[in-house]
Amino acid sequence: MNQNVRKMLNQIAQTIYDKKGINILALDVKGISNITDYLVIAEGNVDRHVMAIAYAITEDLRKVGITPLHVEGMQAGDWIVLDYSDVVVHLFQPGLREKFSLEKLWKEGRSSISTLMSPKRRRTGFSKFNFYLPSTQFFFLELPISSEFGII
């Protein structure tokens, strides 16, 4: 994985996590998709939460000089797509994520990030975790942890 793309994936996942997004998943779809190399899929609780997560991602990446090629769905907030070419981010309200089941559509993709949800997490260090998702493979990724870290 390209180091810049890995940093971008980590930044996107961290931003979603910091904004209390849930069920974060990144899939490596290189060789499966002609559109992108990685898909990031996550959820917010309601439309305004999904919009806030999307806005935070675009602002955090803009600070390091990365702007999206296209943004779709910011007006409605039920399903937002941020296209960064190598990485495409899909942010959903929970009901729509289940309805469209992008994970099933891209089930041949390799899991890169899994769910990490703990509102009490502090930035105290890094650890490597091994996650399993149905129809995917194992993959290691460094993510910040603390003693209050939770894995769902």
N, C-alpha and C positions, 0 to 999 in steps of 0.2 A: 504494500500500500504506500502510495506517495506520502511523504511526511507532511506536506501542506494539506492534503486531503484529510489525513489523520487528525491534524490539529483542528481543521474545520469541523470534522465530525465531533471531536471532543468539545469544542466550543459550543456547537449547536446543542449537544446533549446536556452540557452544563447549564446553558441558558434555560433550556426547557425545565430542567430540574430546579434551578433557582427560582423560576416563576411558578413552581408547584405544579408543573405539567406531570402527567402520569403515563404509565405504560409506554415508556420510550423504547423504540426498537429501530435499529439500523440494519439494513440488509445490503450485502454486497451482491449486486446484480450484474457485475461485469461478465460479459459473455452470454448473458441472458437477455439484456436490454440494449437496444441501440441508442436509447435516449440519455441514460445516465449510468454512472458506476455504482452509486449508493443511493438508497432510499432511507429517509428517516421518517418514522411514523410515530406520532404521539397524540395524546388527548389533553384537552382542557375540560373544565366542568361545564361551562356555559359559553355562549358566543363571545361575550366580552373577554372572558378568560383566554379563549383561543386567539382572539385578536391581540391581546396583550402579549401573549407568548410570541406570536409572529412578529409583532413590532419590536420586541426585545431582541429576537434573533437578528433581524435586519439591522438594528442599531449596533449591536455588539460586533457583528461582522463588518459593518461599515467603518467602525473605528480602526480596524486592521486593513482597510482598503478593499474589502470584498463586497460587491453589490450584486443583488439578484438580477438575473437576466429577465425574469418575469415573475410577477406576483399575481395570484388569482384568489378571489374569495374574501378579501379584506372587508368588503362592504357587508356581507351577510355573517361571516364569522362561524359558520357551521363546518365548513371544510376549506382550509386555506392551503394553497400550494405555493412554496417558495422555490424557484428554480435557480440553482447556482451552477448549472451545467454538470459538474462531476457529482454533485449532491442535490437531490430534490427532496424537500421537506414537505410532508403531509401532516397537517394539524387538524384534528377532528373533535367534534363533540362526541361523547361516547356512543350514542345510538347510531350515528352515521358511520363510525369506524366499523362497527359490527355489521352494518348493512352492506358496505362495500368490500369489506374483508380483503384489503390489499395484501395482507400477509399470505392469504391463500392463493391469490393470483400470482405472487412471486415466491411461492413455497420452495422453489429450487434455489433461491438466494441464500447465501451464507449469513448467519446472524453475526452482527458486529457489536451491537450494544443491546442490552436487555433492560428489563424494568428495574429501576433503582428509585424507590420512593420512601424517603424519610424526611419529614419537615424539620427534624432536629439536627440534621447533619451539619457538621462544621468542617471547614477545610483544615484538616490536621495531618494529612499525608495521603499516600497513594497505595493502592493494593491491586493485585490482579485477581479477577474472578473468572470463573468458568460458568457459562450459562447454557442451559438447554432450552430450546423452544421446539415444539412439535414441527416436524418436517424440515428442520434446519440442522446445521452442524455446530459443533462447539467452536468457540472463538474467544481468545483472551483480549482484554482491553483494560488499560489503566484508568481508574476512576477515583476521585477523591472519596475518602472514607473517614469515619470516626467511630468511637465506641457506641454511638447511638445510631449507627448505620443500619438500615433495614433493607432487606431484599424480598420482593414479592414475586 
